[in-house]
Amino acid sequence: MNPLKMQDIHIRDPFVLVHEGKYYMYGTRGHTCWGEATGFDVYVSDDLKNWSEPQACFENDGSFWADRHYWAPEVHQWNDAFYMFASFKHPDVCRGTAILRAENPKGPFLPHSDGPVTPREWECLDGTFYVSKAGKPYMVFCHEWLQAVDGEVCAVELTEDLRAAANKPFLLFRASEAEWGKPVQHSTGMSGWVTDGPFLWRTTDGTLLCLWASFSESGYTQAVAVSDNGDIDGKFHQSAPLFMKDGGHGMIFRSLDDQLYLTLHTPNTTPQERPHLYPVTEQGTRLVLLKR
């Protein structure tokens, strides 16, 4: 069977894990992103150009608590295992990020946390993993604009085993703090400012960046916030957006040949969205897209 190219892969919210000489790409299944869903796939590559067929790495066997909106799977290695942070929804349960566990990047991932790790009374999404300078595990996530109106990016310390929150969440920043941001309107008529897809990246000079996504006049936008003390408890201020061409929910990874890449989905329209890779470089405290 011929390998897949990026344009053949219909996912949103792409995430790439580099492990033992291979690339593992996860994402929201495009064909079930807005309705009932059952799981997630992983695509494997040796060169970032040719990808395997999708291999199911998590499937609901009927016992999982959520039945729809399976969004934004990320896989992070912690201690001796791999942990998937992903968002889920059930009509009777607030949207939230749960944590699953596997022995290797291909899965199978099994439920690890007792339901969502995000606050049960909050509508939340897009949890990502972060380890502080002191070695403490955290999850950074979005308090959804549909409930918060001015979408929030928050953080919460996790227990060492990543099964639960260790403390109460705290605010990093709000969507409206970005001067370029544009409020959006929901089908119900309410309007507000969106926060999506946080991802933490530490530059070689120690600067801590929080990638996140929202909307500007040019559509879906890949934003960047900067911590003033290089850690999760710092004050975050908004930097210039990284990508303003109707693409976002991105993350940064370093390739096997030491090139930094931004991966995101664009356009932000179903069913046209596809994962894309853009080489980037660090310039001091900033990330800059490289011209191809």
MARSEBA-495710 format. One record per residue (C-alpha): residue number from 1; residue in three letters; x, y, z. Coordinates in pm, 1 decimal. Example, Ala and Ser with C-alpha at 12.3 -4.5 7.8 and 13.67 -1.06 7.14 Angstrom:
{1, "ALA", {1230.0, -450.0, 780.0}},
{2, "SER", {1367.0, -106.0, 714.0}},
END
This chain:
{1, "MET", {0.0, 0.0, 0.0}},
{2, "ASN", {131.2, 343.1, -92.3}},
{3, "PRO", {226.4, 573.0, 196.2}},
{4, "LEU", {1.9, 866.1, 278.4}},
{5, "LYS", {101.9, 1227.9, 222.7}},
{6, "MET", {-5.9, 1509.9, 450.1}},
{7, "GLN", {-281.6, 1611.2, 207.8}},
{8, "ASP", {-428.7, 1260.9, 237.8}},
{9, "ILE", {-472.1, 1285.0, 616.5}},
{10, "HIS", {-798.9, 1439.7, 732.5}},
{11, "ILE", {-741.8, 1545.6, 1092.1}},
{12, "ARG", {-767.7, 1860.4, 1300.1}},
{13, "ASP", {-542.2, 1963.3, 1589.7}},
{14, "PRO", {-230.5, 1771.4, 1474.9}},
{15, "PHE", {26.3, 1669.2, 1736.0}},
{16, "VAL", {363.9, 1508.0, 1656.4}},
{17, "LEU", {560.8, 1297.4, 1902.6}},
{18, "VAL", {922.2, 1214.9, 1816.1}},
{19, "HIS", {1033.0, 885.2, 1970.1}},
{20, "GLU", {1313.4, 641.2, 1893.1}},
{21, "GLY", {1372.9, 755.5, 1536.8}},
{22, "LYS", {1009.7, 780.9, 1430.3}},
{23, "TYR", {735.6, 1042.2, 1414.9}},
{24, "TYR", {391.0, 968.6, 1557.8}},
{25, "MET", {111.3, 1203.9, 1454.8}},
{26, "TYR", {-223.1, 1222.0, 1635.6}},
{27, "GLY", {-527.2, 1439.9, 1577.6}},
{28, "THR", {-901.5, 1481.7, 1586.9}},
{29, "ARG", {-1065.5, 1255.5, 1329.5}},
{30, "GLY", {-1202.2, 1494.9, 1069.2}},
{31, "HIS", {-1510.5, 1294.7, 976.8}},
{32, "THR", {-1640.1, 1271.2, 1336.5}},
{33, "CYS", {-1510.6, 1597.2, 1483.5}},
{34, "TRP", {-1846.0, 1768.0, 1541.4}},
{35, "GLY", {-2062.6, 1473.8, 1641.8}},
{36, "GLU", {-2058.2, 1127.8, 1792.8}},
{37, "ALA", {-1712.2, 971.1, 1794.4}},
{38, "THR", {-1538.1, 654.5, 1908.1}},
{39, "GLY", {-1161.3, 705.6, 1917.4}},
{40, "PHE", {-830.6, 834.4, 1785.6}},
{41, "ASP", {-571.0, 720.6, 1531.4}},
{42, "VAL", {-194.0, 747.0, 1504.2}},
{43, "TYR", {4.4, 792.2, 1181.7}},
{44, "VAL", {371.3, 687.7, 1177.5}},
{45, "SER", {653.4, 825.0, 961.7}},
{46, "ASP", {1030.5, 801.4, 923.2}},
{47, "ASP", {1073.7, 1123.7, 726.7}},
{48, "LEU", {770.5, 1356.4, 784.8}},
{49, "LYS", {671.1, 1308.5, 419.4}},
{50, "ASN", {545.1, 951.5, 397.7}},
{51, "TRP", {295.7, 836.1, 660.3}},
{52, "SER", {136.5, 505.0, 747.6}},
{53, "GLU", {-231.3, 430.9, 720.6}},
{54, "PRO", {-421.8, 535.3, 1035.5}},
{55, "GLN", {-386.1, 288.6, 1320.1}},
{56, "ALA", {-645.7, 308.6, 1597.0}},
{57, "CYS", {-469.4, 388.7, 1924.0}},
{58, "PHE", {-781.9, 444.9, 2135.8}},
{59, "GLU", {-1129.7, 306.0, 2080.3}},
{60, "ASN", {-1426.6, 330.8, 2312.8}},
{61, "ASP", {-1530.4, -24.7, 2395.1}},
{62, "GLY", {-1866.2, 100.0, 2521.3}},
{63, "SER", {-1754.7, 160.6, 2879.2}},
{64, "PHE", {-1596.8, 505.0, 2832.4}},
{65, "TRP", {-1789.9, 800.4, 2977.1}},
{66, "ALA", {-1796.7, 1021.0, 2664.4}},
{67, "ASP", {-1969.2, 958.2, 2332.3}},
{68, "ARG", {-1894.5, 1269.6, 2124.0}},
{69, "HIS", {-1649.4, 1549.6, 2043.3}},
{70, "TYR", {-1330.2, 1346.4, 2078.0}},
{71, "TRP", {-1083.7, 1631.1, 2030.8}},
{72, "ALA", {-715.3, 1719.8, 2025.7}},
{73, "PRO", {-523.4, 1411.0, 2143.7}},
{74, "GLU", {-168.0, 1481.0, 2256.5}},
{75, "VAL", {78.4, 1212.0, 2366.8}},
{76, "HIS", {357.0, 1287.5, 2614.2}},
{77, "GLN", {613.5, 1059.1, 2773.7}},
{78, "TRP", {626.1, 1078.3, 3153.5}},
{79, "ASN", {841.2, 844.5, 3359.9}},
{80, "ASP", {796.7, 498.2, 3210.1}},
{81, "ALA", {480.6, 538.0, 3004.1}},
{82, "PHE", {296.4, 746.7, 2744.6}},
{83, "TYR", {1.2, 963.6, 2840.0}},
{84, "MET", {-268.0, 1093.0, 2607.8}},
{85, "PHE", {-438.9, 1420.1, 2698.5}},
{86, "ALA", {-762.4, 1455.6, 2502.8}},
{87, "SER", {-1098.6, 1633.8, 2527.9}},
{88, "PHE", {-1434.3, 1459.4, 2537.9}},
{89, "LYS", {-1803.4, 1540.3, 2576.3}},
{90, "HIS", {-2123.6, 1371.4, 2694.1}},
{91, "PRO", {-2467.3, 1536.3, 2698.7}},
{92, "ASP", {-2480.5, 1501.6, 3078.2}},
{93, "VAL", {-2115.0, 1585.2, 3151.9}},
{94, "CYS", {-1926.2, 1910.1, 3095.2}},
{95, "ARG", {-1667.6, 1894.9, 2821.7}},
{96, "GLY", {-1329.2, 1816.8, 2974.8}},
{97, "THR", {-980.5, 1679.8, 2924.2}},
{98, "ALA", {-916.9, 1324.6, 3042.3}},
{99, "ILE", {-584.6, 1139.8, 3057.3}},
{100, "LEU", {-523.1, 796.3, 2904.6}},
{101, "ARG", {-215.3, 574.9, 2935.4}},
{102, "ALA", {-24.5, 329.3, 2715.5}},
{103, "GLU", {305.1, 144.5, 2717.3}},
{104, "ASN", {408.6, 270.5, 2373.7}},
{105, "PRO", {310.0, 551.7, 2133.0}},
{106, "LYS", {89.7, 324.9, 1921.9}},
{107, "GLY", {-128.4, 236.0, 2217.6}},
{108, "PRO", {-366.7, 93.8, 2295.6}},
{109, "PHE", {-441.0, 386.1, 2525.3}},
{110, "LEU", {-664.2, 304.8, 2820.0}},
{111, "PRO", {-847.3, 542.2, 3056.5}},
{112, "HIS", {-613.0, 656.4, 3333.2}},
{113, "SER", {-784.5, 948.6, 3506.9}},
{114, "ASP", {-1127.5, 913.4, 3667.8}},
{115, "GLY", {-1313.7, 1107.5, 3401.4}},
{116, "PRO", {-1208.9, 1465.5, 3323.3}},
{117, "VAL", {-917.0, 1616.2, 3512.0}},
{118, "THR", {-1051.5, 1964.5, 3439.0}},
{119, "PRO", {-1308.1, 2107.8, 3686.9}},
{120, "ARG", {-1633.0, 1911.4, 3660.9}},
{121, "GLU", {-1848.5, 2225.9, 3661.7}},
{122, "TRP", {-1646.9, 2395.9, 3385.5}},
{123, "GLU", {-1673.8, 2348.3, 3011.3}},
{124, "CYS", {-1307.1, 2286.4, 2919.7}},
{125, "LEU", {-1097.3, 2160.8, 2632.4}},
{126, "ASP", {-751.7, 2111.5, 2485.3}},
{127, "GLY", {-543.6, 2007.8, 2784.8}},
{128, "THR", {-167.0, 1990.0, 2729.1}},
{129, "PHE", {118.3, 1866.4, 2947.9}},
{130, "TYR", {388.6, 2081.7, 3104.6}},
{131, "VAL", {665.7, 2009.2, 3354.0}},
{132, "SER", {778.0, 2306.7, 3563.5}},
{133, "LYS", {1138.8, 2401.7, 3634.4}},
{134, "ALA", {1094.1, 2229.7, 3971.1}},
{135, "GLY", {988.2, 1907.5, 3796.5}},
{136, "LYS", {618.5, 1927.1, 3887.6}},
{137, "PRO", {362.3, 1806.3, 3631.6}},
{138, "TYR", {92.5, 2048.9, 3515.6}},
{139, "MET", {-189.9, 2053.7, 3267.1}},
{140, "VAL", {-261.1, 2373.5, 3076.5}},
{141, "PHE", {-610.7, 2391.3, 2928.3}},
{142, "CYS", {-884.9, 2621.6, 2801.8}},
{143, "HIS", {-1192.9, 2728.4, 2996.5}},
{144, "GLU", {-1428.2, 2738.0, 2699.8}},
{145, "TRP", {-1561.9, 3071.0, 2577.7}},
{146, "LEU", {-1916.1, 2930.7, 2551.0}},
{147, "GLN", {-1920.9, 2932.4, 2932.1}},
{148, "ALA", {-1653.9, 3188.0, 3022.1}},
{149, "VAL", {-1749.1, 3431.7, 2738.3}},
{150, "ASP", {-1392.5, 3566.5, 2740.1}},
{151, "GLY", {-1211.6, 3236.5, 2685.6}},
{152, "GLU", {-939.3, 3157.1, 2936.7}},
{153, "VAL", {-612.1, 2965.2, 2933.4}},
{154, "CYS", {-560.7, 2808.2, 3275.9}},
{155, "ALA", {-314.6, 2571.9, 3443.5}},
{156, "VAL", {-351.5, 2312.5, 3715.9}},
{157, "GLU", {-89.4, 2108.1, 3897.8}},
{158, "LEU", {-132.4, 1730.4, 3858.0}},
{159, "THR", {-58.0, 1446.1, 4093.0}},
{160, "GLU", {267.9, 1264.2, 4022.9}},
{161, "ASP", {80.7, 971.1, 3868.1}},
{162, "LEU", {-118.3, 1206.3, 3638.7}},
{163, "ARG", {-449.2, 1064.6, 3757.2}},
{164, "ALA", {-599.5, 1383.1, 3901.0}},
{165, "ALA", {-558.8, 1751.8, 3975.4}},
{166, "ALA", {-340.0, 1820.9, 4278.9}},
{167, "ASN", {-464.8, 2177.1, 4337.7}},
{168, "LYS", {-715.4, 2428.9, 4205.9}},
{169, "PRO", {-659.1, 2572.5, 3857.3}},
{170, "PHE", {-524.5, 2923.3, 3808.5}},
{171, "LEU", {-555.4, 3172.1, 3524.3}},
{172, "LEU", {-271.0, 3238.3, 3279.4}},
{173, "PHE", {-449.4, 3483.4, 3046.4}},
{174, "ARG", {-776.1, 3564.7, 2867.4}},
{175, "ALA", {-843.4, 3570.2, 2494.8}},
{176, "SER", {-934.7, 3940.3, 2484.4}},
{177, "GLU", {-581.0, 4031.6, 2596.0}},
{178, "ALA", {-469.6, 3978.7, 2234.5}},
{179, "GLU", {-516.2, 4313.9, 2060.2}},
{180, "TRP", {-567.0, 4145.1, 1723.1}},
{181, "GLY", {-843.9, 3918.7, 1855.9}},
{182, "LYS", {-1192.8, 3924.6, 1709.7}},
{183, "PRO", {-1504.2, 3805.2, 1895.3}},
{184, "VAL", {-1704.3, 3528.5, 1729.4}},
{185, "GLN", {-2074.3, 3454.4, 1738.1}},
{186, "HIS", {-2229.0, 3118.8, 1823.6}},
{187, "SER", {-2538.9, 2982.9, 1655.6}},
{188, "THR", {-2728.4, 3059.9, 1978.2}},
{189, "GLY", {-2657.1, 3429.5, 1927.1}},
{190, "MET", {-2401.7, 3475.0, 2205.0}},
{191, "SER", {-2064.0, 3622.9, 2119.3}},
{192, "GLY", {-1725.6, 3598.7, 2288.6}},
{193, "TRP", {-1351.1, 3549.9, 2251.2}},
{194, "VAL", {-1212.5, 3203.1, 2180.0}},
{195, "THR", {-916.3, 3025.2, 2336.5}},
{196, "ASP", {-805.9, 2697.0, 2177.1}},
{197, "GLY", {-512.1, 2460.4, 2176.6}},
{198, "PRO", {-250.1, 2572.8, 2429.6}},
{199, "PHE", {95.8, 2419.9, 2395.0}},
{200, "LEU", {405.9, 2506.9, 2599.6}},
{201, "TRP", {750.7, 2543.6, 2443.5}},
{202, "ARG", {1074.4, 2646.5, 2611.2}},
{203, "THR", {1328.8, 2814.6, 2382.6}},
{204, "THR", {1699.8, 2745.5, 2410.8}},
{205, "ASP", {1747.5, 3069.8, 2605.9}},
{206, "GLY", {1493.1, 2958.0, 2868.4}},
{207, "THR", {1194.8, 3162.8, 2754.9}},
{208, "LEU", {861.2, 2986.6, 2810.6}},
{209, "LEU", {610.5, 3031.5, 2528.1}},
{210, "CYS", {245.4, 2933.4, 2527.4}},
{211, "LEU", {109.8, 2872.7, 2179.4}},
{212, "TRP", {-269.5, 2908.6, 2155.5}},
{213, "ALA", {-530.8, 2980.2, 1891.4}},
{214, "SER", {-814.9, 3225.7, 1843.7}},
{215, "PHE", {-976.0, 3433.7, 1568.9}},
{216, "SER", {-859.3, 3752.6, 1398.3}},
{217, "GLU", {-981.7, 3944.7, 1094.5}},
{218, "SER", {-799.7, 3691.2, 875.1}},
{219, "GLY", {-959.2, 3384.3, 1035.5}},
{220, "TYR", {-821.8, 3120.0, 1269.2}},
{221, "THR", {-491.4, 3246.2, 1408.3}},
{222, "GLN", {-191.2, 3081.6, 1575.4}},
{223, "ALA", {-103.1, 3300.8, 1871.8}},
{224, "VAL", {189.2, 3309.5, 2115.3}},
{225, "ALA", {206.2, 3429.6, 2477.0}},
{226, "VAL", {529.7, 3472.9, 2672.9}},
{227, "SER", {591.1, 3410.4, 3044.6}},
{228, "ASP", {784.8, 3689.8, 3216.2}},
{229, "ASN", {974.6, 3450.6, 3448.2}},
{230, "GLY", {1020.9, 3146.5, 3225.0}},
{231, "ASP", {776.4, 2928.4, 3416.7}},
{232, "ILE", {409.1, 2850.5, 3451.1}},
{233, "ASP", {357.3, 3084.9, 3749.3}},
{234, "GLY", {479.0, 3389.5, 3556.5}},
{235, "LYS", {273.0, 3668.7, 3405.5}},
{236, "PHE", {197.3, 3595.8, 3039.4}},
{237, "HIS", {186.9, 3872.2, 2781.0}},
{238, "GLN", {82.5, 3843.1, 2418.0}},
{239, "SER", {343.5, 3840.0, 2142.8}},
{240, "ALA", {294.0, 3875.9, 1767.1}},
{241, "PRO", {90.4, 3589.4, 1613.5}},
{242, "LEU", {287.9, 3315.4, 1443.4}},
{243, "PHE", {36.6, 3228.0, 1169.2}},
{244, "MET", {-261.1, 3437.2, 1050.6}},
{245, "LYS", {-375.9, 3251.5, 738.6}},
{246, "ASP", {-678.0, 3067.2, 880.6}},
{247, "GLY", {-479.9, 2799.3, 1060.0}},
{248, "GLY", {-411.6, 2710.6, 1419.8}},
{249, "HIS", {-421.1, 2468.0, 1710.9}},
{250, "GLY", {-50.8, 2419.1, 1657.2}},
{251, "MET", {248.9, 2276.5, 1840.3}},
{252, "ILE", {626.1, 2279.5, 1804.6}},
{253, "PHE", {858.4, 1981.2, 1775.9}},
{254, "ARG", {1223.4, 1922.9, 1689.4}},
{255, "SER", {1286.2, 1683.2, 1401.7}},
{256, "LEU", {1544.7, 1407.9, 1392.3}},
{257, "ASP", {1774.5, 1637.4, 1190.5}},
{258, "ASP", {1737.8, 1915.9, 1449.9}},
{259, "GLN", {1492.3, 2137.7, 1258.4}},
{260, "LEU", {1208.1, 2299.6, 1451.0}},
{261, "TYR", {862.5, 2263.8, 1299.4}},
{262, "LEU", {524.0, 2415.1, 1366.1}},
{263, "THR", {239.2, 2179.9, 1283.9}},
{264, "LEU", {-120.6, 2304.8, 1269.1}},
{265, "HIS", {-436.8, 2247.7, 1070.9}},
{266, "THR", {-546.4, 2478.6, 792.2}},
{267, "PRO", {-792.1, 2586.3, 667.6}},
{268, "ASN", {-1019.6, 2586.5, 970.7}},
{269, "THR", {-1311.2, 2456.4, 764.9}},
{270, "THR", {-1458.1, 2105.4, 762.3}},
{271, "PRO", {-1392.5, 1893.2, 557.9}},
{272, "GLN", {-1105.5, 2086.9, 396.8}},
{273, "GLU", {-874.8, 2099.4, 702.0}},
{274, "ARG", {-543.9, 1912.7, 680.8}},
{275, "PRO", {-225.2, 1901.1, 892.9}},
{276, "HIS", {62.9, 2115.5, 768.8}},
{277, "LEU", {428.1, 2149.0, 867.1}},
{278, "TYR", {613.2, 2480.7, 869.3}},
{279, "PRO", {982.4, 2511.5, 955.9}},
{280, "VAL", {1048.1, 2768.8, 1226.6}},
{281, "THR", {1350.7, 2910.7, 1402.5}},
{282, "GLU", {1411.1, 3070.6, 1738.2}},
{283, "GLN", {1520.9, 3433.6, 1732.7}},
{284, "GLY", {1588.7, 3523.3, 2093.2}},
{285, "THR", {1256.6, 3496.0, 2273.9}},
{286, "ARG", {1054.6, 3458.1, 1949.9}},
{287, "LEU", {959.2, 3187.0, 1705.5}},
{288, "VAL", {978.8, 3289.6, 1339.7}},
{289, "LEU", {839.9, 3105.1, 1037.5}},
{290, "LEU", {1104.7, 3027.6, 777.9}},
{291, "LYS", {1034.2, 3094.8, 412.2}},
{292, "ARG", {1021.5, 2783.2, 199.6}},
END
